[in-house]
Amino acid sequence: MGDVVGMVLSTDIRALVNGQPIPSMNIGGYTAVAAEDLRRYGFEVAWSPQSRTLTIYETLDKKLHPLPAAQGKGQPAGAVVGQVLHTDIRALYSTDYGGSTIPSYNINGRTAVLMNDLQPFGDVTWDAGERVIRFEAQGGAGAGKIPRPVADGTAFSVTAAAEERFTVDVRGLGLYAAEESAGYLSQEGVPMLDAGLLAERLGYTVTRSAAGWSAAKGLHRFELTPDLVSARIYWDGMPTGTYAMTQPAQMLEDRPHAGLHDLVQLFGLACWWSEEGRRLELLWADYAVRDYGLPAGAQGASLPVRAAVADYAPRRSELPPVVLSLEAYASTATQGIGVPAGEAVNGRQQSLAEVSVPLGPQEQRLTGTLRIGQRPLYRGSYTVPPAGR
């Protein structure tokens, strides 16, 4: 992924989607648009980092907020304006009668699609005299369109796709997973769990190096520092922060043992005790995140941004809160802490986190991070337009 496979050229062809002008480019002699821009033209567009798919949804009632579509920014048609990179991302076009994969192109981290490849999902017409290409999505009567997959203002949708459990029994001062030693109770009564055994049972890969002990699964990784008093946290290979342990971990037989609270934070675990207090249940969920982009067309002084988490954890369990943060470059972060949202479904909690981004006269670049406890679930970069845009 990332090899140059072509060039992006400027174009004097005007592109219209659902009757509104949209910025366009020339890829291989065809007119293309950024799939992410379709969010402003009556579509929901969701990026799923775990499956590396970008899904375009036809929706019934999303308002249009078209972008300025000045072509070429003063450059002549055919000027090279970028590179087309190879990508392993799958682009899907979803309607109420099913979904189809369409070709896509990586353009500076965004996903471009050719207007002609949208033909199966509506009407693509070319006016040679006016040099205009139009795409009308499946007509205006609602045929093929689906209800919006997320509520208005929801930028991130999170669902539990799979889960792993780890059961610990207390026997005297010892902790056991079945018949295997899993740790001990400290003098203060704090469960000190074998972090390596826990990580392995949850499907993490454990490594030991001069930099410290680490555990990794999917896009999530954390690394205990050699002095065992803190952990460095990563998502998709990029550092997201450092966590100070509430108490130093202890190395026993070359395996770190850490306090229950710290492991709950680092792994993002739900936990609960049996009524008699002799059995501890730990649950790790593989959360599937969909990024729908920040809401467009905000009015007023701020932009509300929400993250909705379904199938959060069993109702009886304790779990670190969902935290959504949006940070402007060289600025402090704005954070929203998840709160219960609605009734429990099938005994599972639902959670909603919200932040308000102050709007100004100029566009802003933000980094968004969604996490449970100290475990990052997602991280992305965004451009926030001025108020009213």
C-alpha positions as CSV (number, residue, x, y, z in Angstrom):
1,M,0.0,0.0,0.0
2,G,1.2,3.5,-0.8
3,D,3.0,2.9,-4.2
4,V,2.3,5.6,-6.8
5,V,0.0,4.1,-9.5
6,G,-1.0,7.3,-11.3
7,M,-1.5,11.1,-11.3
8,V,-4.3,13.3,-10.2
9,L,-5.0,16.1,-12.7
10,S,-7.0,19.3,-12.5
11,T,-10.1,19.4,-14.6
12,D,-12.4,22.0,-16.2
13,I,-15.3,19.6,-16.1
14,R,-18.0,20.5,-13.6
15,A,-19.4,17.7,-11.5
16,L,-22.9,17.7,-10.0
17,V,-24.2,15.3,-7.3
18,N,-28.0,15.4,-6.6
19,G,-28.1,18.7,-8.5
20,Q,-25.4,20.4,-6.5
21,P,-21.8,21.2,-7.6
22,I,-19.0,19.1,-6.0
23,P,-15.2,19.5,-6.2
24,S,-13.8,17.0,-8.8
25,M,-10.5,15.8,-10.3
26,N,-9.3,13.8,-13.3
27,I,-8.0,10.3,-12.6
28,G,-7.0,8.3,-15.7
29,G,-9.1,10.5,-18.0
30,Y,-12.3,10.1,-15.9
31,T,-13.9,12.5,-13.5
32,A,-13.6,11.6,-9.8
33,V,-14.8,12.9,-6.5
34,A,-13.7,12.4,-2.9
35,A,-16.1,9.9,-1.3
36,E,-15.8,11.7,2.0
37,D,-17.3,14.9,0.3
38,L,-20.5,12.9,-0.5
39,R,-21.4,13.4,3.2
40,R,-22.6,16.9,2.2
41,Y,-24.7,15.7,-0.7
42,G,-27.4,13.5,1.1
43,F,-25.2,10.5,1.9
44,E,-23.7,9.0,5.0
45,V,-20.1,7.8,4.5
46,A,-18.6,5.6,7.2
47,W,-14.9,4.6,7.5
48,S,-14.3,1.3,9.4
49,P,-10.6,1.1,10.4
50,Q,-10.8,-2.5,11.6
51,S,-12.2,-3.9,8.3
52,R,-10.6,-1.1,6.2
53,T,-13.8,-0.3,4.4
54,L,-15.5,2.9,3.4
55,T,-19.2,2.6,3.0
56,I,-21.4,5.1,1.1
57,Y,-25.0,5.0,2.2
58,E,-27.9,6.5,0.3
59,T,-30.1,8.1,2.9
60,L,-33.7,9.4,3.0
61,D,-33.6,12.7,4.8
62,K,-30.1,14.1,5.2
63,K,-29.8,17.8,4.5
64,L,-27.5,19.0,1.7
65,H,-24.5,21.2,2.6
66,P,-22.7,21.5,-0.7
67,L,-19.0,22.5,-0.8
68,P,-17.6,25.3,-2.9
69,A,-16.6,23.6,-6.2
70,A,-14.1,26.0,-7.8
71,Q,-12.2,23.8,-10.2
72,G,-8.5,23.7,-10.4
73,K,-7.8,26.7,-8.2
74,G,-6.6,28.8,-11.1
75,Q,-4.6,25.9,-12.7
76,P,-5.1,24.9,-16.3
77,A,-7.0,21.7,-17.0
78,G,-4.6,18.7,-17.1
79,A,-2.1,20.1,-14.5
80,V,-0.7,17.6,-12.1
81,V,-2.2,18.3,-8.6
82,G,-1.4,15.0,-6.8
83,Q,-0.6,11.3,-6.9
84,V,-2.8,8.3,-7.0
85,L,-1.6,5.7,-4.5
86,H,-2.3,2.0,-4.3
87,T,-4.8,1.2,-1.5
88,D,-6.2,-1.9,0.2
89,I,-9.3,0.0,1.3
90,R,-12.6,-1.4,0.0
91,A,-15.3,1.2,-1.0
92,L,-18.8,-0.1,-0.7
93,Y,-22.0,1.5,-2.0
94,S,-24.9,0.5,0.2
95,T,-28.7,0.7,-0.6
96,D,-31.8,-0.9,0.9
97,Y,-31.4,-3.7,-1.8
98,G,-27.8,-4.5,-0.9
99,G,-24.3,-3.3,-1.3
100,S,-21.7,-3.4,-4.0
101,T,-17.9,-2.9,-4.1
102,I,-16.7,-0.1,-6.3
103,P,-13.2,0.8,-7.4
104,S,-11.5,3.4,-5.2
105,Y,-8.2,5.4,-5.2
106,N,-6.1,6.8,-2.4
107,I,-5.6,10.6,-2.9
108,N,-3.5,12.1,-0.1
109,G,-5.3,10.0,2.6
110,R,-8.8,10.5,1.1
111,T,-10.7,8.0,-1.0
112,A,-11.7,9.0,-4.5
113,V,-14.3,7.3,-6.7
114,L,-15.1,7.7,-10.4
115,M,-18.4,9.3,-11.2
116,N,-18.9,6.6,-13.9
117,D,-18.6,3.9,-11.3
118,L,-21.8,5.2,-9.6
119,Q,-23.9,4.4,-12.7
120,P,-25.4,1.2,-11.2
121,F,-26.8,3.2,-8.3
122,G,-28.6,6.0,-10.1
123,D,-28.2,8.0,-13.3
124,V,-24.8,9.3,-14.5
125,T,-25.1,11.7,-17.5
126,W,-22.5,13.6,-19.5
127,D,-23.3,16.9,-21.2
128,A,-20.5,17.4,-23.7
129,G,-21.7,20.9,-24.7
130,E,-21.7,22.2,-21.1
131,R,-18.8,19.9,-20.0
132,V,-20.9,18.8,-17.0
133,I,-21.2,15.3,-15.5
134,R,-24.2,14.6,-13.3
135,F,-25.0,11.9,-10.8
136,E,-28.5,11.6,-9.5
137,A,-28.8,8.9,-6.8
138,Q,-31.7,6.5,-7.6
139,G,-34.3,9.3,-8.2
140,G,-36.1,11.5,-5.7
141,A,-38.8,9.1,-4.7
142,G,-36.7,7.3,-2.1
143,A,-36.2,4.1,-4.2
144,G,-33.1,2.3,-2.9
145,K,-32.5,4.8,-0.1
146,I,-32.2,3.7,3.5
147,P,-33.0,5.3,6.9
148,R,-29.9,7.2,8.2
149,P,-27.7,4.7,10.0
150,V,-26.9,7.2,12.8
151,A,-28.7,10.0,14.5
152,D,-28.1,13.6,13.4
153,G,-24.9,14.9,15.0
154,T,-23.4,11.4,15.6
155,A,-19.9,11.2,14.2
156,F,-18.8,7.9,15.7
157,S,-20.8,4.7,16.0
158,V,-19.3,1.9,18.1
159,T,-20.6,-1.7,18.5
160,A,-19.2,-4.8,20.2
161,A,-18.3,-7.2,17.4
162,A,-16.8,-10.0,19.6
163,E,-15.6,-10.6,23.1
164,E,-13.2,-12.6,25.3
165,R,-13.7,-13.5,28.9
166,F,-11.2,-14.2,31.7
167,T,-12.4,-15.7,35.0
168,V,-10.4,-15.5,38.2
169,D,-11.0,-17.4,41.4
170,V,-9.7,-16.2,44.8
171,R,-8.3,-19.0,46.9
172,G,-6.7,-17.7,50.1
173,L,-4.2,-15.0,48.9
174,G,-3.8,-16.7,45.5
175,L,-5.6,-15.9,42.2
176,Y,-6.3,-18.7,39.8
177,A,-7.6,-19.1,36.2
178,A,-9.0,-22.6,36.4
179,E,-5.9,-24.4,37.9
180,E,-3.3,-22.0,36.6
181,S,-1.8,-19.3,38.9
182,A,-3.1,-15.9,37.7
183,G,-1.7,-13.6,40.5
184,Y,-2.1,-12.8,44.1
185,L,-3.8,-10.5,46.6
186,S,-1.5,-7.7,47.9
187,Q,-1.3,-6.9,51.6
188,E,-3.8,-4.2,50.9
189,G,-6.2,-6.7,49.3
190,V,-5.6,-5.4,45.8
191,P,-5.8,-8.2,43.1
192,M,-2.4,-8.2,41.3
193,L,-2.9,-10.1,38.1
194,D,-0.4,-11.8,35.8
195,A,-0.6,-9.3,32.9
196,G,1.0,-11.7,30.5
197,L,-1.5,-14.5,31.2
198,L,-4.4,-12.1,30.9
199,A,-3.1,-10.6,27.6
200,E,-2.6,-14.1,26.1
201,R,-6.0,-15.3,27.1
202,L,-7.5,-12.1,25.5
203,G,-5.7,-12.8,22.3
204,Y,-2.9,-10.2,22.6
205,T,0.6,-10.8,21.4
206,V,3.1,-10.3,24.2
207,T,6.7,-9.2,23.6
208,R,9.6,-8.2,25.9
209,S,12.4,-5.9,24.8
210,A,14.8,-3.3,26.2
211,A,12.1,-0.7,25.8
212,G,9.8,-2.7,28.1
213,W,7.1,-5.3,28.2
214,S,4.3,-4.9,25.6
215,A,0.9,-6.4,24.5
216,A,-0.7,-5.8,21.1
217,K,-3.9,-6.8,19.4
218,G,-5.2,-5.3,16.2
219,L,-4.6,-1.6,16.2
220,H,-4.1,-1.4,20.0
221,R,-0.8,-1.7,21.8
222,F,0.6,-0.7,25.2
223,E,4.1,-0.9,26.6
224,L,5.1,-1.0,30.2
225,T,8.2,1.1,30.9
226,P,11.2,-0.8,32.3
227,D,10.6,0.7,35.7
228,L,6.9,-0.6,35.6
229,V,5.5,2.7,36.8
230,S,3.8,3.8,33.6
231,A,2.6,2.6,30.2
232,R,3.0,4.1,26.7
233,I,-0.1,3.6,24.6
234,Y,-0.4,3.3,20.8
235,W,-3.1,3.1,18.2
236,D,-2.3,2.0,14.7
237,G,1.4,2.4,15.5
238,M,1.1,6.0,16.6
239,P,1.5,7.1,20.3
240,T,-1.7,8.4,21.9
241,G,-0.4,9.1,25.4
242,T,1.2,7.8,28.6
243,Y,-0.6,6.3,31.6
244,A,0.7,6.5,35.1
245,M,0.1,3.3,37.0
246,T,-1.8,3.7,40.3
247,Q,0.8,1.4,41.8
248,P,4.0,0.0,40.3
249,A,3.7,-3.4,38.6
250,Q,5.7,-6.2,40.0
251,M,7.9,-8.6,38.0
252,L,7.5,-12.2,39.2
253,E,9.3,-15.0,37.3
254,D,9.8,-12.6,34.4
255,R,6.1,-11.8,34.1
256,P,4.6,-8.4,35.1
257,H,1.8,-8.5,37.7
258,A,-0.3,-5.3,37.8
259,G,-3.2,-4.0,39.9
260,L,-6.7,-4.8,38.7
261,H,-7.6,-1.1,38.3
262,D,-4.6,-0.5,36.0
263,L,-5.3,-3.5,33.8
264,V,-9.0,-2.6,33.5
265,Q,-7.8,0.8,32.2
266,L,-5.1,-0.4,29.9
267,F,-7.2,-3.2,28.3
268,G,-10.6,-1.4,28.5
269,L,-12.1,-4.2,30.5
270,A,-15.5,-4.7,32.0
271,C,-15.3,-6.4,35.4
272,W,-17.6,-7.7,38.1
273,W,-17.4,-9.8,41.2
274,S,-19.6,-12.7,42.2
275,E,-21.9,-12.1,45.2
276,E,-19.7,-13.8,47.6
277,G,-16.6,-11.9,46.3
278,R,-14.5,-14.9,45.5
279,R,-14.8,-14.9,41.7
280,L,-13.8,-12.1,39.3
281,E,-15.1,-11.9,35.8
282,L,-13.3,-9.8,33.2
283,L,-14.7,-9.1,29.7
284,W,-12.8,-7.7,26.8
285,A,-14.9,-6.5,23.8
286,D,-13.6,-6.1,20.2
287,Y,-15.3,-2.8,19.3
288,A,-16.1,-2.0,15.7
289,V,-15.9,1.7,15.0
290,R,-17.5,3.6,12.2
291,D,-16.4,7.2,11.5
292,Y,-19.1,9.2,9.8
293,G,-17.2,12.4,9.8
294,L,-17.9,15.6,11.8
295,P,-21.3,17.1,11.3
296,A,-21.6,19.7,8.5
297,G,-23.5,23.0,8.4
298,A,-23.2,23.9,12.1
299,Q,-24.8,27.2,13.1
300,G,-23.9,29.3,16.1
301,A,-20.7,29.3,18.1
302,S,-20.0,25.6,18.5
303,L,-20.2,22.2,16.8
304,P,-21.7,19.3,18.8
305,V,-20.0,16.0,18.1
306,R,-21.2,12.7,19.5
307,A,-20.0,9.1,19.9
308,A,-22.7,6.4,20.4
309,V,-21.6,3.1,21.9
310,A,-23.9,0.1,21.8
311,D,-23.5,-3.3,23.5
312,Y,-21.2,-1.5,25.9
313,A,-21.0,-4.0,28.8
314,P,-23.2,-6.1,31.0
315,R,-25.4,-3.9,33.1
316,R,-24.0,-5.3,36.3
317,S,-20.4,-4.6,35.4
318,E,-17.9,-1.8,36.1
319,L,-16.2,-0.4,33.1
320,P,-14.0,2.7,32.4
321,P,-16.1,5.4,30.8
322,V,-16.1,6.2,27.1
323,V,-14.0,9.3,26.5
324,L,-14.2,11.4,23.3
325,S,-11.6,14.1,22.8
326,L,-11.1,16.6,20.0
327,E,-7.8,18.4,20.1
328,A,-6.8,21.4,18.0
329,Y,-3.2,21.4,17.0
330,A,-1.0,23.1,19.6
331,S,-4.1,23.4,21.9
332,T,-5.6,21.6,24.8
333,A,-8.2,18.9,24.2
334,T,-12.0,19.2,24.6
335,Q,-13.3,16.1,26.2
336,G,-16.6,14.4,26.6
337,I,-17.2,11.6,29.1
338,G,-19.7,8.9,28.1
339,V,-23.0,8.7,30.1
340,P,-25.7,6.0,30.0
341,A,-28.0,6.5,27.0
342,G,-31.4,5.0,26.9
343,E,-32.5,1.6,28.2
344,A,-30.2,-1.4,28.3
345,V,-30.6,-3.7,25.3
346,N,-30.3,-7.4,26.0
347,G,-28.8,-6.6,29.4
348,R,-26.1,-4.4,27.8
349,Q,-25.4,-0.8,28.6
350,Q,-25.6,1.9,26.0
351,S,-23.4,5.0,26.2
352,L,-23.2,8.5,24.6
353,A,-20.2,10.9,24.8
354,E,-20.5,14.4,23.4
355,V,-18.1,17.4,23.0
356,S,-18.7,20.9,21.7
357,V,-16.1,22.3,19.4
358,P,-15.8,26.1,19.4
359,L,-16.2,27.6,15.9
360,G,-14.3,30.5,14.6
361,P,-13.9,32.6,11.5
362,Q,-11.2,30.3,10.1
363,E,-11.2,26.5,9.5
364,Q,-9.5,24.4,12.1
365,R,-7.5,21.1,12.1
366,L,-8.5,18.7,14.8
367,T,-7.3,15.3,16.0
368,G,-10.1,13.1,17.5
369,T,-9.6,10.2,19.8
370,L,-12.2,7.8,21.1
371,R,-11.2,5.5,24.0
372,I,-12.5,3.3,26.8
373,G,-10.4,4.0,29.9
374,Q,-6.9,4.2,28.5
375,R,-7.5,1.9,25.5
376,P,-7.9,3.8,22.3
377,L,-10.7,2.6,20.0
378,Y,-10.1,5.1,17.2
379,R,-8.1,8.2,16.2
380,G,-8.5,10.4,13.2
381,S,-7.8,13.9,11.8
382,Y,-10.5,16.4,10.7
383,T,-11.0,19.8,9.2
384,V,-13.7,21.9,10.8
385,P,-15.0,24.7,8.5
386,P,-16.0,28.1,9.8
387,A,-19.4,28.6,11.4
388,G,-22.3,28.1,8.9
389,R,-20.2,26.0,6.5
